[in-house]
Amino acid sequence: MLFLLLSFLFLSLWLLWSFGGVVSPQVIDSSRRELHRLLEDRDLATTPLLVVANKIDLDPHLTEEQIIRELNLDYIVDNPWVVMSISALKSINIEGVLEWLIKQSRK
């Protein structure tokens, strides 16, 4: 189930960081609605959620706190979740993402 959520995030949220850091409010709203709708599925009740914020090497970019606020992650209480900021280009925090995924796969 973890990979289902990761697939959703890859498909739905990649737009947030794919245009040089420019974030469209419509994309955020749509992503927030889709995420919360998906999490209403009882089969995903305790599935861990990973939000990866890429392109932190570019300005402007959303901070982890802004992502938490914009996606209403504070309201997600049944699923353990984490937001991790990375730069794939500069290999920043890639190991942290992999470590989190490995840790979750062992549970």
SVG drawing of the C-alpha trace seen along z (x, -y; Angstrom):
<svg xmlns="http://www.w3.org/2000/svg" viewBox="-13 -32 38 38">
<polyline fill="none" stroke="black" stroke-width="0.4" points="0.0,0.0 2.9,-2.3 3.7,-2.2 0.2,-3.1 0.5,-6.3 3.9,-7.0 2.5,-6.4 -0.3,-8.9 2.1,-11.5 4.4,-11.0 1.5,-11.4 -0.4,-14.1 2.2,-16.2 5.2,-16.2 3.8,-19.3 4.3,-21.3 8.1,-21.2 8.5,-20.6 8.4,-24.2 11.5,-25.7 9.9,-26.1 6.8,-28.0 3.8,-26.5 0.3,-27.0 -2.4,-27.4 -4.7,-25.3 -2.3,-22.4 -1.9,-22.6 -5.7,-22.7 -6.2,-19.8 -3.4,-17.7 -4.8,-18.4 -8.3,-17.2 -7.0,-14.1 -4.7,-13.2 -7.4,-13.5 -9.9,-11.7 -7.5,-8.8 -6.9,-8.6 -10.6,-8.1 -10.2,-4.5 -10.3,-2.2 -7.7,0.1 -5.2,-2.7 -6.1,-3.5 -2.6,-3.1 -0.5,-3.3 2.6,-5.5 2.7,-8.6 5.9,-10.1 5.8,-13.6 9.1,-14.4 9.6,-18.0 12.2,-18.1 14.1,-21.1 15.0,-22.7 18.1,-24.0 15.9,-26.4 14.1,-29.6 11.4,-30.0 10.5,-26.7 8.0,-25.6 9.4,-24.8 8.4,-21.6 6.2,-23.7 4.4,-25.3 3.8,-21.9 2.4,-20.6 0.0,-23.6 -1.0,-23.6 -1.7,-19.9 -3.4,-19.9 -1.1,-17.1 -1.8,-18.0 -5.3,-16.6 -3.9,-13.2 -3.8,-11.3 -4.3,-7.6 -1.4,-7.5 2.1,-8.2 3.5,-10.8 6.7,-12.7 7.7,-15.5 11.3,-15.4 12.9,-18.1 15.4,-17.0 17.4,-18.1 17.8,-15.2 20.2,-17.3 22.5,-17.9 21.9,-14.6 20.6,-16.4 18.7,-14.2 18.3,-11.3 19.7,-8.9 17.2,-10.2 14.3,-9.3 15.8,-5.8 16.3,-5.2 12.7,-6.2 11.4,-3.8 13.6,-0.9 12.4,-1.5 8.7,-1.6 9.1,1.6 10.4,3.5 7.3,2.7"/>
</svg>
